Amino acid sequence: MPSTLLKTSVLFTCLLLVHARPQDRAQAGGFAIGAVNDWASSGNYLIYSCASEAADVKNILDSTYLSLQTAILATDSAAYKAFFRSADPSSMTKVLNGITAGTNITTAGYGSRRPTMVCVNAIDPQIHTMWKLCQDSEDTVVIQPPETAIVFLCPIFFDRKPLPQSTDCGVVNHARTRLMQQSYIAGTQYGFLVQALADMYIRETMGGRSALGGDVRDENACLALPADQALMNPSSYAFYVSSKC
């Protein structure tokens, strides 16, 4: 579940919206994260405060659109059966289709908003709180605050390789519900981005529900989830789309 610190940080970020310039507020679809005039876009996704890394964000979004098309059509694969078992594919593909299209997100208090990627840095004062959260843990790669359409990309995000390798395939020992692999298959920019976006689109497409007990992130714990819980678990989507089986 979201920590008190994260909830406080989200509130702080939202309060700062009123200080942004009107043109930024309009361009961000109501989410004017900061006063820096640094906006880009990819499809319906907005990209904010990324400077020279905006091109990298566009590239990974473009790659994500293409890769998810394969995942959407692969619901008869071993990877799907491993992570989603007998779950209705239409529920899972609804989430992936939302990510691919960049469908607007319904947010608390601000209505329908475009999904927005924000590069966390120490320069923009209005996202400084997120900078501190990124620096507090080397394991924090992305932050998706609840009830927002924002994904904050921590600096370490850009140190990850962009996409899974063609050999990244989790071989499942069904008797032990264990994933036997050589590397963390979802530990790419693509994997972390899908996990964060799945968090948003699970809420959007499944009536505001959230993952039961929070996001289960260990790959073997994901494999052990019943089908209905896997559909509500963002990391299950990341492992599924990252497993090249």
Secondary structure as a PSIPRED ss2 file (coil, helix, strand):
# PSIPRED VFORMAT (PSIPRED V4.0)

   1 M C   1.000  0.000  0.000
   2 P C   1.000  0.000  0.000
   3 S C   1.000  0.000  0.000
   4 T H   0.000  1.000  0.000
   5 L H   0.000  1.000  0.000
   6 L H   0.000  1.000  0.000
   7 K H   0.000  1.000  0.000
   8 T H   0.000  1.000  0.000
   9 S H   0.000  1.000  0.000
  10 V H   0.000  1.000  0.000
  11 L H   0.000  1.000  0.000
  12 F H   0.000  1.000  0.000
  13 T H   0.000  1.000  0.000
  14 C H   0.000  1.000  0.000
  15 L H   0.000  1.000  0.000
  16 L H   0.000  1.000  0.000
  17 L H   0.000  1.000  0.000
  18 V H   0.000  1.000  0.000
  19 H H   0.000  1.000  0.000
  20 A C   1.000  0.000  0.000
  21 R C   1.000  0.000  0.000
  22 P H   0.000  1.000  0.000
  23 Q H   0.000  1.000  0.000
  24 D H   0.000  1.000  0.000
  25 R H   0.000  1.000  0.000
  26 A H   0.000  1.000  0.000
  27 Q H   0.000  1.000  0.000
  28 A C   1.000  0.000  0.000
  29 G C   1.000  0.000  0.000
  30 G C   1.000  0.000  0.000
  31 F C   1.000  0.000  0.000
  32 A C   1.000  0.000  0.000
  33 I C   1.000  0.000  0.000
  34 G C   1.000  0.000  0.000
  35 A C   1.000  0.000  0.000
  36 V C   1.000  0.000  0.000
  37 N C   1.000  0.000  0.000
  38 D C   1.000  0.000  0.000
  39 W E   0.000  0.000  1.000
  40 A E   0.000  0.000  1.000
  41 S E   0.000  0.000  1.000
  42 S E   0.000  0.000  1.000
  43 G C   1.000  0.000  0.000
  44 N C   1.000  0.000  0.000
  45 Y E   0.000  0.000  1.000
  46 L E   0.000  0.000  1.000
  47 I E   0.000  0.000  1.000
  48 Y E   0.000  0.000  1.000
  49 S C   1.000  0.000  0.000
  50 C C   1.000  0.000  0.000
  51 A H   0.000  1.000  0.000
  52 S H   0.000  1.000  0.000
  53 E H   0.000  1.000  0.000
  54 A H   0.000  1.000  0.000
  55 A H   0.000  1.000  0.000
  56 D H   0.000  1.000  0.000
  57 V H   0.000  1.000  0.000
  58 K H   0.000  1.000  0.000
  59 N H   0.000  1.000  0.000
  60 I H   0.000  1.000  0.000
  61 L H   0.000  1.000  0.000
  62 D H   0.000  1.000  0.000
  63 S H   0.000  1.000  0.000
  64 T H   0.000  1.000  0.000
  65 Y H   0.000  1.000  0.000
  66 L H   0.000  1.000  0.000
  67 S H   0.000  1.000  0.000
  68 L H   0.000  1.000  0.000
  69 Q H   0.000  1.000  0.000
  70 T H   0.000  1.000  0.000
  71 A H   0.000  1.000  0.000
  72 I H   0.000  1.000  0.000
  73 L C   1.000  0.000  0.000
  74 A C   1.000  0.000  0.000
  75 T C   1.000  0.000  0.000
  76 D C   1.000  0.000  0.000
  77 S C   1.000  0.000  0.000
  78 A H   0.000  1.000  0.000
  79 A H   0.000  1.000  0.000
  80 Y H   0.000  1.000  0.000
  81 K H   0.000  1.000  0.000
  82 A H   0.000  1.000  0.000
  83 F H   0.000  1.000  0.000
  84 F H   0.000  1.000  0.000
  85 R C   1.000  0.000  0.000
  86 S C   1.000  0.000  0.000
  87 A C   1.000  0.000  0.000
  88 D C   1.000  0.000  0.000
  89 P H   0.000  1.000  0.000
  90 S H   0.000  1.000  0.000
  91 S H   0.000  1.000  0.000
  92 M H   0.000  1.000  0.000
  93 T H   0.000  1.000  0.000
  94 K H   0.000  1.000  0.000
  95 V H   0.000  1.000  0.000
  96 L H   0.000  1.000  0.000
  97 N H   0.000  1.000  0.000
  98 G H   0.000  1.000  0.000
  99 I H   0.000  1.000  0.000
 100 T H   0.000  1.000  0.000
 101 A H   0.000  1.000  0.000
 102 G C   1.000  0.000  0.000
 103 T C   1.000  0.000  0.000
 104 N C   1.000  0.000  0.000
 105 I E   0.000  0.000  1.000
 106 T E   0.000  0.000  1.000
 107 T E   0.000  0.000  1.000
 108 A C   1.000  0.000  0.000
 109 G C   1.000  0.000  0.000
 110 Y C   1.000  0.000  0.000
 111 G E   0.000  0.000  1.000
 112 S E   0.000  0.000  1.000
 113 R E   0.000  0.000  1.000
 114 R C   1.000  0.000  0.000
 115 P C   1.000  0.000  0.000
 116 T E   0.000  0.000  1.000
 117 M E   0.000  0.000  1.000
 118 V E   0.000  0.000  1.000
 119 C E   0.000  0.000  1.000
 120 V C   1.000  0.000  0.000
 121 N C   1.000  0.000  0.000
 122 A C   1.000  0.000  0.000
 123 I C   1.000  0.000  0.000
 124 D C   1.000  0.000  0.000
 125 P H   0.000  1.000  0.000
 126 Q H   0.000  1.000  0.000
 127 I H   0.000  1.000  0.000
 128 H H   0.000  1.000  0.000
 129 T H   0.000  1.000  0.000
 130 M H   0.000  1.000  0.000
 131 W H   0.000  1.000  0.000
 132 K H   0.000  1.000  0.000
 133 L H   0.000  1.000  0.000
 134 C H   0.000  1.000  0.000
 135 Q H   0.000  1.000  0.000
 136 D H   0.000  1.000  0.000
 137 S C   1.000  0.000  0.000
 138 E C   1.000  0.000  0.000
 139 D C   1.000  0.000  0.000
 140 T C   1.000  0.000  0.000
 141 V C   1.000  0.000  0.000
 142 V E   0.000  0.000  1.000
 143 I E   0.000  0.000  1.000
 144 Q C   1.000  0.000  0.000
 145 P C   1.000  0.000  0.000
 146 P C   1.000  0.000  0.000
 147 E C   1.000  0.000  0.000
 148 T C   1.000  0.000  0.000
 149 A C   1.000  0.000  0.000
 150 I E   0.000  0.000  1.000
 151 V E   0.000  0.000  1.000
 152 F E   0.000  0.000  1.000
 153 L E   0.000  0.000  1.000
 154 C C   1.000  0.000  0.000
 155 P H   0.000  1.000  0.000
 156 I H   0.000  1.000  0.000
 157 F H   0.000  1.000  0.000
 158 F H   0.000  1.000  0.000
 159 D H   0.000  1.000  0.000
 160 R C   1.000  0.000  0.000
 161 K C   1.000  0.000  0.000
 162 P C   1.000  0.000  0.000
 163 L C   1.000  0.000  0.000
 164 P C   1.000  0.000  0.000
 165 Q C   1.000  0.000  0.000
 166 S C   1.000  0.000  0.000
 167 T C   1.000  0.000  0.000
 168 D C   1.000  0.000  0.000
 169 C C   1.000  0.000  0.000
 170 G C   1.000  0.000  0.000
 171 V E   0.000  0.000  1.000
 172 V E   0.000  0.000  1.000
 173 N E   0.000  0.000  1.000
 174 H C   1.000  0.000  0.000
 175 A C   1.000  0.000  0.000
 176 R C   1.000  0.000  0.000
 177 T C   1.000  0.000  0.000
 178 R E   0.000  0.000  1.000
 179 L E   0.000  0.000  1.000
 180 M E   0.000  0.000  1.000
 181 Q C   1.000  0.000  0.000
 182 Q C   1.000  0.000  0.000
 183 S C   1.000  0.000  0.000
 184 Y C   1.000  0.000  0.000
 185 I C   1.000  0.000  0.000
 186 A C   1.000  0.000  0.000
 187 G C   1.000  0.000  0.000
 188 T C   1.000  0.000  0.000
 189 Q H   0.000  1.000  0.000
 190 Y H   0.000  1.000  0.000
 191 G H   0.000  1.000  0.000
 192 F H   0.000  1.000  0.000
 193 L H   0.000  1.000  0.000
 194 V H   0.000  1.000  0.000
 195 Q H   0.000  1.000  0.000
 196 A H   0.000  1.000  0.000
 197 L H   0.000  1.000  0.000
 198 A H   0.000  1.000  0.000
 199 D H   0.000  1.000  0.000
 200 M H   0.000  1.000  0.000
 201 Y H   0.000  1.000  0.000
 202 I H   0.000  1.000  0.000
 203 R H   0.000  1.000  0.000
 204 E H   0.000  1.000  0.000
 205 T H   0.000  1.000  0.000
 206 M C   1.000  0.000  0.000
 207 G C   1.000  0.000  0.000
 208 G C   1.000  0.000  0.000
 209 R C   1.000  0.000  0.000
 210 S C   1.000  0.000  0.000
 211 A C   1.000  0.000  0.000
 212 L C   1.000  0.000  0.000
 213 G C   1.000  0.000  0.000
 214 G C   1.000  0.000  0.000
 215 D C   1.000  0.000  0.000
 216 V C   1.000  0.000  0.000
 217 R C   1.000  0.000  0.000
 218 D C   1.000  0.000  0.000
 219 E H   0.000  1.000  0.000
 220 N H   0.000  1.000  0.000
 221 A H   0.000  1.000  0.000
 222 C H   0.000  1.000  0.000
 223 L H   0.000  1.000  0.000
 224 A C   1.000  0.000  0.000
 225 L C   1.000  0.000  0.000
 226 P C   1.000  0.000  0.000
 227 A H   0.000  1.000  0.000
 228 D H   0.000  1.000  0.000
 229 Q H   0.000  1.000  0.000
 230 A H   0.000  1.000  0.000
 231 L H   0.000  1.000  0.000
 232 M C   1.000  0.000  0.000
 233 N C   1.000  0.000  0.000
 234 P H   0.000  1.000  0.000
 235 S H   0.000  1.000  0.000
 236 S H   0.000  1.000  0.000
 237 Y H   0.000  1.000  0.000
 238 A H   0.000  1.000  0.000
 239 F H   0.000  1.000  0.000
 240 Y H   0.000  1.000  0.000
 241 V H   0.000  1.000  0.000
 242 S H   0.000  1.000  0.000
 243 S C   1.000  0.000  0.000
 244 K C   1.000  0.000  0.000
 245 C C   1.000  0.000  0.000
